[in-house]
Amino acid sequence: MAEPENSGRGVTLHDVAREASVAVSTASRALSNPERVSAGTRENVRAVARRLGYRPNRIAQALPSGRTQMLALLLPDVTNPHHFGLVRGAEAQARAAGYTLVIGDSQDSAEAEQAHVDRLGSAVDGFVLAASRLPQEELSSLRSWRRLVLFNREADEFPSVVTDSVDGSRQVVEHLAALGHRSLAYLAGPQDSWTDGQRWKALSTYAAEAGLDIVRCGPFSPTVEFGSAAADVGLATGATALVAFNDLLAIGVLRRLERRGVDVPGAVSVVGYDDIFGSDFCHPPLTTVSSPVERAGRALIDLLLGEPGSPSGQHIVLPTQLRVRDSTGSADSTS
């Protein structure tokens, strides 16, 4: 048969139906509900679709069912290596379930996050919000609109997966106390970060239990660039150990301390969170709290695609582990 004349436009379902000599409704069933047509018709339509290079329009297909087979993962910073594993795990699990994963970067902004949700709301079947910056009331308003799960943020009405910052912080304090440190400074992350609040609360609680002094500095943007300011403020407190909100900030701190000629860990110890790619070969290698983010990505998709009507308040807490490297050492030499 001759190729359809489509004036340069994409091949449509009408083109496939005409070439296969079937009705458009039959072609549609053969491609989307193959059990509803005969085997011969099904194979004929599929062969024609392959030959013409037909690609189904996901949005058009979704109109009758309201399902697009697409999911969205919104990240606070797409450049942060901490999210690489999260994306990998979520994408693999979504693909295995027959879904396409769309990635959005909210740039640590509640307004940008809300804009992504508004734009993608009719195009995806659900959202994974990672470290969401949305205020609680705005988050709650999404409850009846789209299926939604949270990563490193807890809200009673939404399923969530969090890495155990509380226990990770306990490990940090116990490690530093065992090295003889008596004064700590926490270099805080964004004020609207739920995880930052969890880390500070846990650090201050465990420090008090261990008889350690701790002071909160910041907030700081959780990036390498803001590590210089964080390092200067942390040093000014006189603390012998600096605990940064995340590894990016901690690596920036290490760079600043090196430029200032401050020995790490001889003069001050530095700890981060996340165990990102590169944290083990910066100078010196960074002591940090590691978490299973790829496993978290898979668990988030499983929660998002759970059966409708299943408990919405399911919360999964994944374990963390302190990776001790050369950026922490005995406090004896600082006295």
DRENGU-922201 format. One record per residue (C-alpha): residue number from 1; x, z negated, y negated. Coordinates in Angstrom, 3 decimals. Example, Ala and Ser with C-alpha at 12.3 -4.5 7.8 and 13.67 -1.06 7.14 Angstrom:
BEGIN
(1, (12.300, -7.800, 4.500)) (2, (13.670, -7.140, 1.060)) 
***
This chain:
BEGIN
(1, (0.000, 0.000, 0.000)) (2, (1.069, 0.565, -3.594)) (3, (2.326, -2.343, -5.609)) (4, (-0.326, -3.756, -7.970)) (5, (-0.100, -2.659, -11.586)) (6, (0.129, -5.906, -13.533)) (7, (1.879, -4.748, -16.763)) (8, (4.694, -7.240, -16.312)) (9, (2.481, -10.303, -15.860)) (10, (2.919, -12.621, -12.898)) (11, (1.245, -11.765, -9.610)) (12, (-2.195, -13.376, -9.468)) (13, (-4.510, -14.393, -6.662)) (14, (-6.660, -11.378, -7.557)) (15, (-3.675, -9.105, -6.861)) (16, (-3.154, -10.724, -3.466)) (17, (-6.846, -10.424, -2.570)) (18, (-6.980, -6.760, -3.578)) (19, (-3.848, -5.876, -1.574)) (20, (-5.100, -7.821, 1.445)) (21, (-8.585, -6.231, 1.166)) (22, (-10.358, -9.600, 1.081)) (23, (-12.439, -11.484, -1.436)) (24, (-10.617, -13.731, -3.919)) (25, (-12.351, -16.773, -2.416)) (26, (-11.071, -15.785, 1.040)) (27, (-7.517, -15.351, -0.254)) (28, (-7.733, -18.766, -1.913)) (29, (-8.898, -20.436, 1.305)) (30, (-6.206, -18.671, 3.333)) (31, (-3.507, -20.121, 1.073)) (32, (-4.871, -23.582, 0.273)) (33, (-7.256, -24.365, 3.161)) (34, (-5.977, -22.185, 6.016)) (35, (-8.118, -23.889, 8.658)) (36, (-11.221, -22.387, 7.005)) (37, (-10.314, -18.751, 7.799)) (38, (-9.431, -16.871, 10.955)) (39, (-5.820, -16.732, 12.105)) (40, (-5.659, -12.961, 11.532)) (41, (-6.959, -13.196, 7.985)) (42, (-4.677, -16.119, 7.232)) (43, (-1.545, -14.297, 8.373)) (44, (-2.536, -11.092, 6.561)) (45, (-3.071, -12.893, 3.240)) (46, (0.145, -14.918, 3.572)) (47, (2.163, -11.789, 4.397)) (48, (0.792, -10.005, 1.331)) (49, (1.466, -13.059, -0.866)) (50, (5.081, -13.172, 0.316)) (51, (5.579, -9.449, -0.199)) (52, (4.193, -9.539, -3.736)) (53, (6.106, -12.703, -4.638)) (54, (2.924, -14.649, -5.411)) (55, (3.425, -18.218, -6.648)) (56, (0.355, -20.459, -6.874)) (57, (-0.565, -21.998, -10.228)) (58, (-0.514, -25.735, -9.553)) (59, (-2.602, -26.570, -12.608)) (60, (-5.264, -24.001, -11.721)) (61, (-5.357, -25.252, -8.142)) (62, (-5.902, -28.768, -9.414)) (63, (-9.082, -27.957, -11.313)) (64, (-11.502, -28.349, -8.369)) (65, (-9.762, -31.369, -6.818)) (66, (-8.222, -33.053, -9.844)) (67, (-4.886, -33.209, -7.966)) (68, (-1.724, -31.370, -9.029)) (69, (0.696, -32.649, -6.344)) (70, (3.021, -33.601, -9.201)) (71, (4.319, -37.061, -10.164)) (72, (6.193, -38.212, -13.269)) (73, (9.145, -40.598, -13.473)) (74, (9.826, -41.822, -17.015)) (75, (13.291, -43.270, -17.632)) (76, (14.417, -45.288, -20.672)) (77, (17.755, -43.418, -20.750)) (78, (18.243, -40.371, -18.559)) (79, (22.015, -40.466, -19.168)) (80, (22.469, -43.975, -17.715)) (81, (24.159, -43.632, -14.296)) (82, (22.095, -46.605, -13.092)) (83, (19.141, -44.238, -12.806)) (84, (20.863, -41.620, -10.653)) (85, (20.041, -43.421, -7.416)) (86, (16.514, -44.175, -8.591)) (87, (15.856, -40.482, -9.225)) (88, (17.425, -39.489, -5.915)) (89, (15.311, -41.906, -3.903)) (90, (12.080, -41.122, -5.757)) (91, (12.570, -37.358, -5.553)) (92, (13.335, -37.427, -1.833)) (93, (10.256, -39.531, -1.079)) (94, (8.007, -37.420, -3.303)) (95, (9.258, -34.197, -1.711)) (96, (8.673, -35.564, 1.774)) (97, (5.068, -36.271, 0.782)) (98, (4.572, -32.753, -0.597)) (99, (4.867, -33.676, -4.285)) (100, (7.041, -32.404, -7.124)) (101, (8.718, -35.019, -9.334)) (102, (8.920, -34.502, -13.104)) (103, (11.525, -36.504, -15.060)) (104, (11.002, -37.692, -18.641)) (105, (13.401, -39.508, -21.011)) (106, (11.766, -42.086, -23.289)) (107, (15.061, -42.939, -25.037)) (108, (14.350, -46.690, -24.997)) (109, (11.341, -46.069, -27.247)) (110, (7.783, -47.250, -26.613)) (111, (6.493, -44.461, -28.866)) (112, (8.359, -41.755, -26.938)) (113, (7.189, -43.253, -23.644)) (114, (3.562, -43.220, -24.791)) (115, (3.940, -39.618, -25.987)) (116, (5.206, -38.574, -22.548)) (117, (2.258, -40.291, -20.877)) (118, (-0.196, -38.604, -23.251)) (119, (1.287, -35.141, -22.720)) (120, (1.678, -35.380, -18.958)) (121, (-1.501, -37.312, -18.217)) (122, (-3.553, -34.276, -17.186)) (123, (-0.683, -32.559, -15.382)) (124, (0.434, -35.228, -12.903)) (125, (-1.248, -37.397, -10.287)) (126, (0.606, -40.560, -11.208)) (127, (3.444, -42.182, -13.137)) (128, (6.485, -44.282, -12.331)) (129, (7.503, -46.123, -15.494)) (130, (11.074, -47.396, -15.267)) (131, (11.894, -50.398, -17.483)) (132, (8.780, -49.616, -19.531)) (133, (8.940, -50.544, -23.209)) (134, (5.166, -50.289, -23.704)) (135, (3.508, -53.444, -25.082)) (136, (1.284, -55.204, -22.548)) (137, (-1.973, -54.160, -24.234)) (138, (-0.987, -50.478, -24.247)) (139, (0.158, -50.708, -20.653)) (140, (-3.136, -52.309, -19.626)) (141, (-5.089, -49.535, -21.344)) (142, (-3.646, -47.052, -18.835)) (143, (-5.080, -48.966, -15.881)) (144, (-8.218, -46.854, -15.426)) (145, (-6.685, -43.539, -16.467)) (146, (-3.933, -42.657, -14.022)) (147, (-2.225, -44.218, -11.016)) (148, (0.847, -46.024, -12.249)) (149, (3.653, -48.167, -10.829)) (150, (6.433, -50.040, -12.604)) (151, (10.162, -50.401, -11.993)) (152, (11.944, -53.485, -13.357)) (153, (8.814, -54.636, -15.159)) (154, (6.026, -56.802, -13.798)) (155, (2.380, -56.816, -14.867)) (156, (-0.342, -58.389, -12.759)) (157, (-2.572, -55.310, -12.687)) (158, (0.093, -52.831, -11.565)) (159, (2.181, -52.470, -8.399)) (160, (5.877, -52.868, -9.136)) (161, (9.379, -52.829, -7.703)) (162, (12.013, -55.011, -9.330)) (163, (15.623, -55.773, -8.530)) (164, (16.243, -59.519, -8.333)) (165, (17.852, -60.246, -11.705)) (166, (17.104, -63.937, -11.273)) (167, (19.179, -64.305, -8.132)) (168, (21.804, -61.922, -9.482)) (169, (22.146, -64.174, -12.531)) (170, (22.496, -67.205, -10.275)) (171, (25.371, -65.489, -8.517)) (172, (27.024, -64.695, -11.858)) (173, (26.833, -68.301, -13.076)) (174, (28.052, -69.763, -9.786)) (175, (30.965, -67.299, -9.699)) (176, (32.069, -68.104, -13.245)) (177, (31.631, -71.849, -12.742)) (178, (33.786, -71.687, -9.618)) (179, (36.508, -70.021, -11.703)) (180, (36.456, -72.954, -14.119)) (181, (34.513, -71.384, -16.985)) (182, (32.548, -73.889, -19.090)) (183, (31.307, -71.630, -21.886)) (184, (29.474, -68.299, -21.525)) (185, (28.090, -65.749, -23.952)) (186, (25.239, -63.431, -22.967)) (187, (25.406, -60.063, -24.741)) (188, (21.695, -59.251, -24.771)) (189, (19.962, -55.910, -24.366)) (190, (16.866, -54.566, -26.161)) (191, (14.373, -57.166, -27.379)) (192, (11.453, -55.363, -25.737)) (193, (13.181, -55.190, -22.337)) (194, (11.407, -57.256, -19.651)) (195, (14.612, -57.289, -17.596)) (196, (16.616, -58.665, -20.515)) (197, (14.183, -61.561, -20.777)) (198, (14.459, -62.255, -17.068)) (199, (18.257, -62.225, -17.148)) (200, (18.549, -64.515, -20.152)) (201, (16.044, -67.010, -18.769)) (202, (17.834, -67.143, -15.408)) (203, (21.337, -67.321, -16.898)) (204, (20.408, -70.136, -19.275)) (205, (18.592, -72.072, -16.531)) (206, (21.432, -71.865, -14.015)) (207, (24.067, -72.518, -16.683)) (208, (22.270, -75.720, -17.687)) (209, (22.059, -76.812, -14.052)) (210, (25.804, -76.228, -13.652)) (211, (26.672, -78.034, -16.889)) (212, (27.875, -74.868, -18.642)) (213, (27.325, -73.986, -22.284)) (214, (25.753, -70.569, -22.895)) (215, (24.837, -68.717, -26.079)) (216, (22.775, -65.568, -26.537)) (217, (24.220, -62.818, -28.746)) (218, (22.514, -59.678, -29.913)) (219, (20.344, -57.762, -29.186)) (220, (22.553, -54.742, -28.606)) (221, (21.699, -51.197, -27.612)) (222, (22.655, -50.978, -23.909)) (223, (25.266, -48.254, -24.342)) (224, (29.063, -47.969, -24.287)) (225, (29.115, -47.287, -28.038)) (226, (27.616, -50.677, -28.877)) (227, (30.134, -52.491, -26.717)) (228, (32.539, -52.833, -29.651)) (229, (30.096, -54.854, -31.726)) (230, (29.081, -56.883, -28.682)) (231, (32.702, -57.713, -27.859)) (232, (33.470, -58.870, -31.400)) (233, (30.379, -61.078, -31.564)) (234, (31.001, -62.488, -28.097)) (235, (34.635, -63.352, -28.853)) (236, (33.615, -65.098, -32.065)) (237, (31.586, -67.611, -30.051)) (238, (34.720, -68.906, -28.344)) (239, (33.211, -68.345, -24.890)) (240, (35.650, -67.728, -22.050)) (241, (33.263, -65.370, -20.226)) (242, (31.067, -62.573, -21.591)) (243, (28.040, -61.485, -19.543)) (244, (26.689, -58.126, -20.708)) (245, (23.097, -56.905, -20.266)) (246, (24.285, -53.856, -18.326)) (247, (27.427, -52.071, -17.195)) (248, (27.420, -49.516, -20.004)) (249, (27.570, -52.288, -22.577)) (250, (30.173, -54.163, -20.486)) (251, (32.418, -51.076, -20.259)) (252, (32.214, -50.728, -24.042)) (253, (33.202, -54.403, -24.293)) (254, (36.234, -53.832, -22.051)) (255, (37.367, -50.892, -24.196)) (256, (37.089, -52.932, -27.385)) (257, (38.952, -55.894, -25.925)) (258, (41.762, -53.610, -24.794)) (259, (42.051, -52.122, -28.298)) (260, (42.198, -55.624, -29.762)) (261, (44.892, -56.652, -27.314)) (262, (42.693, -59.260, -25.619)) (263, (43.688, -59.708, -21.993)) (264, (40.926, -59.404, -19.389)) (265, (40.577, -61.590, -17.410)) (266, (43.489, -63.686, -18.734)) (267, (41.894, -64.508, -22.079)) (268, (38.257, -63.765, -21.322)) (269, (36.233, -62.646, -18.304)) (270, (33.589, -59.895, -18.445)) (271, (30.557, -59.360, -16.172)) (272, (27.924, -56.616, -16.140)) (273, (24.730, -55.679, -14.306)) (274, (23.840, -52.517, -12.325)) (275, (27.096, -51.520, -10.560)) (276, (26.930, -47.996, -11.970)) (277, (29.167, -45.131, -10.958)) (278, (32.514, -45.760, -12.657)) (279, (32.245, -49.532, -12.902)) (280, (34.829, -49.891, -10.127)) (281, (37.476, -47.705, -11.747)) (282, (37.251, -48.678, -15.404)) (283, (40.103, -50.889, -16.696)) (284, (40.010, -53.464, -15.292)) (285, (37.420, -52.786, -12.566)) (286, (34.191, -54.505, -13.569)) (287, (32.614, -57.486, -11.844)) (288, (28.906, -56.632, -11.764)) (289, (25.552, -57.243, -10.090)) (290, (24.650, -54.453, -7.664)) (291, (21.104, -53.471, -6.726)) (292, (19.633, -50.941, -4.236)) (293, (18.170, -48.495, -6.743)) (294, (17.819, -45.577, -4.313)) (295, (15.753, -47.798, -2.043)) (296, (13.742, -48.814, -5.109)) (297, (12.998, -45.149, -5.881)) (298, (11.596, -44.586, -2.401)) (299, (9.518, -47.773, -2.532)) (300, (8.031, -46.811, -5.907)) (301, (6.741, -43.485, -4.602)) (302, (5.315, -45.197, -1.516)) (303, (3.424, -47.611, -3.777)) (304, (2.231, -44.812, -6.054)) (305, (0.877, -42.766, -3.151)) (306, (-0.682, -45.730, -1.382)) (307, (-4.293, -45.571, -0.295)) (308, (-6.815, -45.809, -3.145)) (309, (-8.350, -49.259, -3.200)) (310, (-5.225, -50.926, -1.810)) (311, (-4.103, -54.105, -3.586)) (312, (-2.954, -53.069, -7.047)) (313, (-0.876, -56.151, -7.688)) (314, (1.689, -55.546, -4.970)) (315, (5.131, -56.596, -6.188)) (316, (8.335, -55.816, -4.301)) (317, (11.538, -57.702, -5.138)) (318, (14.760, -56.124, -3.870)) (319, (17.927, -58.197, -3.356)) (320, (20.987, -58.053, -5.591)) (321, (24.637, -58.781, -4.839)) (322, (27.539, -59.724, -7.102)) (323, (30.486, -57.337, -6.745)) (324, (33.561, -59.338, -7.703)) (325, (36.337, -57.207, -9.207)) (326, (39.262, -57.692, -11.574)) (327, (37.374, -58.292, -14.831)) (328, (36.758, -61.946, -13.920)) (329, (39.382, -64.577, -13.314)) (330, (40.268, -68.230, -13.677)) (331, (39.485, -69.897, -16.979)) (332, (42.622, -72.056, -16.733)) (333, (44.763, -69.672, -18.736)) (334, (42.317, -69.703, -21.671)) (335, (42.572, -73.436, -22.296)) 
***
